[in-house]
Amino acid sequence: MDSAFREQIVKKKPGWRDWAIRAGLILGVAVIFAVTFLFIPFVWVLISVAAMFGAYYLSTQLNVEYEYSVVADDLTIDAIYNRGRRKNKLRCAIGDIELMARPLDPNHISVLSTVPLWKDFSSGDSPDGLYAFIFSLKGQRLLVHFEPNDAILTGIESHIPRGRLYRS
């Protein structure tokens, strides 16, 4: 059994949702600027500056990196926001994984597509290195998408029960 520490960081690519949120923040600041200028002229500068700082803070929270860590029998996925704030998103025992395969694998797509709850911790860029795994979290089955490199896959492979990991 290999108990080495392995980690990988994957930067999430901004999607259409992220760009829509940023555009909404800019539009919101413009509306707040105009409304406060017209109706509350004596404090419009303070309110506008506060709105700009708030929009900047919220837009920086859209810069996300995912860190995958394998230590002994645990797989941990953390989100790192704007390279500063870290939040644990998922922790599971590798032995509890029911199935791990590529999401578009024709041999396993029927099983992977039946899980109603899913989370995406991938870069969102390309399906080339994408893997999916199923495990139970608080009594419900959860499907997780992520992009492990060879080191993470080797760490998972050494702890997952035989016949549950399908590497291609």
Buried (B, 14 or more C-beta within 10 A) or exposed (E): EEEEEBBBEBBBEBEEEBEEBBEEBEEBBEEBBEEBEEEEEEEBEEBBEEBBEBBEEBBEEBBBBBBBBBEBBEBBBBBBBEEEEEEEBBEBEBEBBBBBBBBEBEEBBEBBEEBEEBBBBBBBBEEEBBBBBBBEBEEEBBBBBBBBEEBBBBBBBBBBEEEBBEEE
